[in-house]
Amino acid sequence: MCDMDQKIERSLSITPLDANTLTRALRICCAPEQVQFIGTADSIINGRKPSEDVHLICKGDEVLGMFKIDRGYAVEMPFCKTDQLGLRGFIVDVSAQGKGIGRQVTEMLGKYLSQHYPAFSSVLLTVNCKNTQAQHAYLKGGFTDTGELYHGGAAGPQHIYRKDIK
């Protein structure tokens, strides 16, 4: 069951992945055209590195999405400082898309991450230049565009976004 680790008025919560929620998390699917940007639930969960933690987006007992927080983002990304986290593999199930969930969760991230990762000052992410839907959700959720591009993405250039978590 998803616990109420972090709530907002629309009853969404964010909680770490655990053995009780694994099966439901693996059922999350994005639209086929989004797989190139995000991957699949299986690749997010089973392809994670030791420095990555999976967190679920829930509404009650329903798992609506997930994302990874990378504590070692600075090792791989030259634009990242050691006191910054990385946000990876943010996925909202196709059945729940278009309802503002991505924006709501990105609004919640500052408080949630400051509680779970108190040694870090901010969170960074890269978003593909072609993925305008995700860009809008991140910006509406409080991320800012650093004005830099990352050219190491598999699907082309990516904007670098940042959000303070303290």
HELIX and SHEET records of a PDB file:
HELIX    1   1 LEU A   22  ALA A   25  1                                   4    
HELIX    2   2 PRO A   32  GLN A   34  5                                   3    
HELIX    3   3 VAL A   35  ILE A   38  1                                   4    
HELIX    4   4 ALA A   41  ASN A   46  1                                   6    
HELIX    5   5 TYR A   73  GLU A   76  1                                   4    
HELIX    6   6 VAL A   94  ALA A   96  5                                   3    
HELIX    7   7 ILE A  101  HIS A  116  1                                  16    
HELIX    8   8 THR A  132  LYS A  140  1                                   9    
SHEET    1   A 7 LEU A  12  PRO A  16  0                                        
SHEET    2   A 7 GLU A  52  LYS A  59 -1                                        
SHEET    3   A 7 GLU A  62  ASP A  70 -1                                        
SHEET    4   A 7 GLN A  84  VAL A  92 -1                                        
SHEET    5   A 7 SER A 122  ASN A 128  1                                        
SHEET    6   A 7 GLN A 158  ASP A 164 -1                                        
SHEET    7   A 7 THR A 144  TYR A 150 -1                                        
END                                                                             
